[in-house]
């Protein structure tokens, strides 16, 4: 008779373990993972045409550069020296942002701060 209870307890333990593993797996897959997009931002600011588009507020060209470089959802925002948003491209995202402050470009002395967030999967 005690063998029946042992078998029941083993089955119950396996069921609980399976449920816990399933919950952890689903939580990991359903949770958005963000990566620090510093490499993307570094590539962008090394492109003279991209910086020209940013300083001239050419949103179409800025978006084209971002779409050609970043295969994930992103948010790129440009702020002036007082911290006012000049323009934003992409989708609203939460997470870590990479930012850079530019002191001017091709004779312009306007200070701009560029901020980039990318929702990219982080591989373990």
Secondary structure, DSSP 8 states (H G I E B T S, - for coil): -HHHHHHHHHHHHHHHHHHHHHHHHHHHHHS---B-THHHHHHHHT-HHHHHHHHTT-HHHHHHHHHHH--SEEEEEEE-TTS-EEEEEE----S-EEEEEE--BTTB---EEEEEEEE-----
